[in-house]
Amino acid sequence: MWVASPTIEPDSEDELHALIIMRNQLEEDTEEWEKLNYDIHTLRCARRQVLGRWRKILLQMGYQNEVDPLLEVNTQGERENLHRASQLLRTLWEECSLFPMGFGTGEKYLSVMDRLVSLDSAEEFVQLAKDKYPKTSSQHPRSSDFPRAVWLMTDINSPRSEIDD
């Protein structure tokens, strides 16, 4: 039996879609249907909240005309600055409260950060996010909470240092 967890967000649209399909296969007004419906609603609200936060910061940076294209992501596109983007996304994850606890950043915000690196605006975005959404004393960053896919990209793409003889 599948047990829903409202504190963890799926990393991809496919997982949200799977939750919706599972809910739609159940009889309405059952306990399982209600739990899935609640999880789907919670997930959508968290996504809207994070998207709104990113939108506010981009607007503050002067991207009034470009904010929507920046936030519309095609993850199939070529990424030029993936390593730097994943480092900055990790900084956001660890040093501010832009993402709620348990929210998986997934591919979307890695792609957006990659675009910001290309526009030489990523560092400004990170600083504004830290200023606007600072970590509170009750929020202690744990690297184990950082989304696994982005963590792996940070580690895999990191430049290797030369080993001294």
C-alpha positions as CSV (number, residue, x, y, z in Angstrom):
1,M,0.0,0.0,0.0
2,W,1.3,3.5,-0.9
3,V,1.5,6.0,1.9
4,A,1.5,9.7,1.0
5,S,4.0,12.1,2.4
6,P,3.1,15.8,2.2
7,T,6.5,17.0,3.3
8,I,8.4,15.7,0.2
9,E,7.9,17.0,-3.2
10,P,8.5,14.9,-6.3
11,D,11.3,16.3,-8.5
12,S,9.5,15.9,-11.8
13,E,6.2,16.6,-13.6
14,D,6.1,12.8,-14.2
15,E,5.8,12.1,-10.5
16,L,3.0,14.7,-10.1
17,H,1.3,13.1,-13.1
18,A,1.6,9.7,-11.5
19,L,0.0,10.9,-8.3
20,I,-2.9,12.3,-10.3
21,I,-3.3,9.1,-12.2
22,M,-3.2,7.1,-8.9
23,R,-5.9,9.4,-7.4
24,N,-8.1,9.2,-10.4
25,Q,-8.1,5.4,-10.3
26,L,-9.5,5.4,-6.8
27,E,-13.1,5.8,-5.8
28,E,-13.8,9.4,-4.8
29,D,-14.3,10.3,-1.2
30,T,-12.4,7.4,0.1
31,E,-9.6,7.9,2.6
32,E,-6.9,7.0,0.1
33,W,-8.4,9.4,-2.5
34,E,-8.5,12.2,0.1
35,K,-4.8,11.7,1.1
36,L,-3.7,11.7,-2.6
37,N,-5.8,14.7,-3.3
38,Y,-4.3,16.6,-0.3
39,D,-0.8,15.6,-1.4
40,I,-1.4,16.8,-4.9
41,H,-2.9,20.1,-3.6
42,T,0.1,20.6,-1.2
43,L,2.6,19.9,-4.0
44,R,0.9,22.4,-6.4
45,C,0.8,25.1,-3.7
46,A,4.5,24.6,-2.9
47,R,5.4,24.8,-6.5
48,R,3.4,28.0,-6.9
49,Q,5.0,29.5,-3.9
50,V,8.6,28.7,-5.1
51,L,7.7,30.0,-8.6
52,G,6.3,33.2,-7.1
53,R,9.5,33.7,-5.1
54,W,11.7,33.3,-8.2
55,R,9.4,35.6,-10.2
56,K,9.7,38.3,-7.5
57,I,13.5,38.2,-7.5
58,L,13.7,38.2,-11.3
59,L,11.4,41.2,-11.5
60,Q,13.4,43.0,-8.8
61,M,16.5,42.4,-11.0
62,G,14.8,44.1,-14.0
63,Y,13.7,41.1,-16.0
64,Q,10.1,42.4,-16.4
65,N,9.9,41.4,-20.1
66,E,11.9,38.2,-19.8
67,V,10.6,36.7,-16.5
68,D,8.2,34.3,-18.2
69,P,10.6,32.9,-20.8
70,L,13.3,32.5,-18.2
71,L,10.9,30.4,-16.0
72,E,9.5,28.4,-18.9
73,V,12.0,25.5,-19.0
74,N,12.7,22.9,-21.6
75,T,15.1,20.5,-19.9
76,Q,16.1,19.0,-23.2
77,G,18.0,22.1,-24.2
78,E,21.8,22.4,-24.1
79,R,23.2,23.7,-20.8
80,E,26.4,25.6,-21.0
81,N,27.1,26.3,-17.3
82,L,25.7,23.3,-15.5
83,H,28.4,23.0,-12.9
84,R,28.2,26.7,-11.9
85,A,24.4,26.6,-11.9
86,S,24.3,23.5,-9.7
87,Q,26.8,25.1,-7.2
88,L,24.6,28.3,-7.0
89,L,21.4,26.3,-6.6
90,R,23.1,24.4,-3.8
91,T,24.0,27.7,-2.2
92,L,20.4,28.8,-2.4
93,W,19.3,25.5,-0.9
94,E,21.7,25.8,2.0
95,E,21.8,29.5,2.8
96,C,18.3,30.8,2.3
97,S,14.7,29.7,2.7
98,L,13.7,30.2,-1.0
99,F,12.7,26.5,-1.1
100,P,10.5,25.1,1.7
101,M,11.8,22.1,3.6
102,G,11.3,19.0,1.7
103,F,10.9,20.8,-1.7
104,G,12.9,19.1,-4.5
105,T,14.3,21.7,-6.9
106,G,14.6,19.2,-9.7
107,E,15.5,20.1,-13.2
108,K,13.5,23.2,-13.6
109,Y,15.4,25.5,-11.3
110,L,18.7,24.1,-12.4
111,S,17.8,25.1,-15.9
112,V,16.7,28.6,-14.8
113,M,19.9,29.0,-12.8
114,D,21.9,27.9,-15.9
115,R,20.2,30.6,-17.9
116,L,21.0,33.2,-15.2
117,V,24.7,32.2,-15.3
118,S,24.6,32.7,-19.0
119,L,23.2,36.2,-18.5
120,D,25.8,37.0,-15.8
121,S,22.9,37.5,-13.3
122,A,23.1,34.3,-11.2
123,E,25.2,35.8,-8.4
124,E,22.9,38.8,-8.1
125,F,19.9,36.5,-8.0
126,V,21.5,34.4,-5.2
127,Q,22.3,37.5,-3.1
128,L,18.8,38.9,-3.5
129,A,17.3,35.5,-2.6
130,K,19.5,35.4,0.6
131,D,18.4,38.9,1.5
132,K,14.7,38.4,0.7
133,Y,14.4,34.8,2.1
134,P,17.0,34.4,4.8
135,K,17.4,31.2,6.8
136,T,15.8,31.4,10.2
137,S,17.4,30.1,13.3
138,S,15.1,27.0,13.2
139,Q,16.3,26.2,9.6
140,H,19.6,24.4,9.7
141,P,20.9,23.4,6.3
142,R,21.6,19.8,5.9
143,S,23.4,18.6,2.8
144,S,21.4,15.4,2.9
145,D,18.3,17.4,2.2
146,F,19.8,18.8,-1.0
147,P,18.1,17.2,-4.0
148,R,20.1,14.1,-5.1
149,A,20.1,14.9,-8.8
150,V,21.5,18.4,-8.3
151,W,24.0,17.1,-5.7
152,L,25.3,14.5,-8.2
153,M,25.6,17.2,-10.9
154,T,27.6,19.3,-8.5
155,D,30.0,16.4,-7.7
156,I,30.2,15.0,-11.1
157,N,30.9,18.3,-12.8
158,S,33.4,19.6,-10.3
159,P,36.8,20.2,-11.7
160,R,39.3,17.7,-10.4
161,S,42.4,19.1,-8.6
162,E,45.8,17.9,-9.6
163,I,47.3,15.3,-7.2
164,D,50.8,16.1,-6.0
165,D,53.5,13.4,-6.2
